[in-house]
Amino acid sequence: MSENKFTTTMLNGQTQNLIQAVEAQTNHPVTIEFADKKAGYLRHDQAQLVLRDGAVHVKVFDITEPNYTVAHELLHFLLVARNVPQVAFNLTTGKQDLDLKLMTVGVELYDSVLHFAVYRDQRNRGLITEEDEELYFKGILATLQPEPADGHNDGWMSFRLLTLFDALIFFVEQQEAILPKLQELYPKTLQAAQKLYELASAKPLVDAHAMRRTVVKLYKAFDQQLERWGLVSMYLTDFVTLTPVLSDRQLRLEVRQLFTIYHSEWTAKLHHRSGYIGRWKNDEQNSFVIPEPQKNAPETFTRLYEMKVADFMERMGLEYLKK
């Protein structure tokens, strides 16, 4: 092993404490693997966390600031492991590149909502330093091309919007310091990102229901912004399955009272048949996906609509959270 190889023992005390906290709360050991790359800035694609073989595995692809990167992944994991709605991708358009693009945008917006809590926790633990802030901002400038001088909407618009929206969350107490540079390089995108931020921060994310409501609003607002720019919608309301959050009363209602099940042009991944999307009536967000019945579809849907929501969820093996 190279003498310069970064190891877990070289992480600082705050990060070590977080590792121990994750192991204590989850009863899973944490293993971390470090690459040698050092870009000189921070991005959220510099590590990956997976739960495998009874252990939490963190693979760090870039060691520019390993304490920040490891802490960020572990705090994400702890938050998602709690009672929060999650995203899933149960449909395929049949085009791998398009699927990947839709999934990426859906996850990035969802993650940014989680970042309200994750960044706050990192700061409370002393795991976002002034140097980290500089490296984060450097990452924005290193990876985002400036907007075209002629005001044209190019292929970078959605990536710029995702990036600047997250930056406003990261720099929640220091926005005034970063706005002049962002305004200079990305004036159109910054204005749109500020609207997303105002929407997302309008109400406290106090529970799973509030978090889900905010994610849904962002999905709609993001697609509406793309349409205003004359760009193709990401169809996030239909493509992304977002865990429903249900009360005891709602679980006793019939399926027809809470959901509309309609045929999609896309395919249910696990069944390789046409997918039917269960839309939550209040917000029209994809809350579950079921495959097209193999026979007697009208009769099948009539029976499903008449079922109690709790029975339907259990029978179909669908995820939900309780208020």
Rosetta blueprint (number, residue, H / E / L):
1 M L
2 S L
3 E L
4 N L
5 K L
6 F L
7 T L
8 T H
9 T H
10 M H
11 L L
12 N L
13 G H
14 Q H
15 T H
16 Q H
17 N H
18 L H
19 I H
20 Q H
21 A H
22 V H
23 E H
24 A H
25 Q H
26 T H
27 N L
28 H L
29 P L
30 V E
31 T E
32 I E
33 E E
34 F E
35 A L
36 D L
37 K L
38 K L
39 A L
40 G L
41 Y L
42 L L
43 R L
44 H L
45 D L
46 Q L
47 A E
48 Q E
49 L E
50 V E
51 L E
52 R E
53 D L
54 G L
55 A E
56 V E
57 H E
58 V E
59 K E
60 V E
61 F L
62 D L
63 I L
64 T L
65 E L
66 P H
67 N H
68 Y H
69 T H
70 V H
71 A H
72 H H
73 E H
74 L H
75 L H
76 H H
77 F H
78 L H
79 L H
80 V H
81 A H
82 R L
83 N L
84 V L
85 P L
86 Q L
87 V E
88 A E
89 F L
90 N L
91 L E
92 T E
93 T L
94 G L
95 K L
96 Q H
97 D H
98 L H
99 D H
100 L H
101 K H
102 L H
103 M H
104 T H
105 V H
106 G H
107 V H
108 E H
109 L H
110 Y H
111 D H
112 S H
113 V H
114 L H
115 H H
116 F H
117 A H
118 V H
119 Y H
120 R H
121 D H
122 Q H
123 R H
124 N H
125 R L
126 G L
127 L L
128 I L
129 T L
130 E H
131 E H
132 D H
133 E H
134 E H
135 L H
136 Y H
137 F H
138 K H
139 G H
140 I H
141 L H
142 A H
143 T H
144 L L
145 Q L
146 P L
147 E L
148 P L
149 A L
150 D L
151 G L
152 H L
153 N L
154 D L
155 G L
156 W L
157 M H
158 S H
159 F H
160 R H
161 L H
162 L H
163 T H
164 L H
165 F H
166 D H
167 A H
168 L H
169 I H
170 F H
171 F L
172 V L
173 E L
174 Q L
175 Q H
176 E H
177 A H
178 I H
179 L H
180 P H
181 K H
182 L H
183 Q H
184 E H
185 L H
186 Y L
187 P H
188 K H
189 T H
190 L H
191 Q H
192 A H
193 A H
194 Q H
195 K H
196 L H
197 Y H
198 E H
199 L H
200 A H
201 S L
202 A L
203 K L
204 P L
205 L L
206 V L
207 D L
208 A H
209 H H
210 A H
211 M H
212 R H
213 R H
214 T H
215 V H
216 V H
217 K H
218 L H
219 Y H
220 K H
221 A H
222 F H
223 D H
224 Q H
225 Q H
226 L H
227 E H
228 R H
229 W L
230 G L
231 L L
232 V L
233 S L
234 M L
235 Y L
236 L H
237 T H
238 D H
239 F H
240 V L
241 T E
242 L E
243 T L
244 P L
245 V E
246 L E
247 S L
248 D H
249 R H
250 Q H
251 L H
252 R H
253 L L
254 E E
255 V H
256 R H
257 Q H
258 L H
259 F E
260 T E
261 I E
262 Y E
263 H E
264 S E
265 E E
266 W E
267 T E
268 A E
269 K L
270 L L
271 H L
272 H L
273 R E
274 S E
275 G E
276 Y E
277 I E
278 G E
279 R E
280 W E
281 K L
282 N L
283 D L
284 E L
285 Q L
286 N E
287 S E
288 F E
289 V E
290 I E
291 P E
292 E L
293 P L
294 Q L
295 K L
296 N L
297 A H
298 P H
299 E H
300 T H
301 F H
302 T H
303 R H
304 L H
305 Y H
306 E H
307 M L
308 K E
309 V H
310 A H
311 D H
312 F H
313 M H
314 E H
315 R H
316 M H
317 G L
318 L L
319 E L
320 Y L
321 L E
322 K E
323 K L
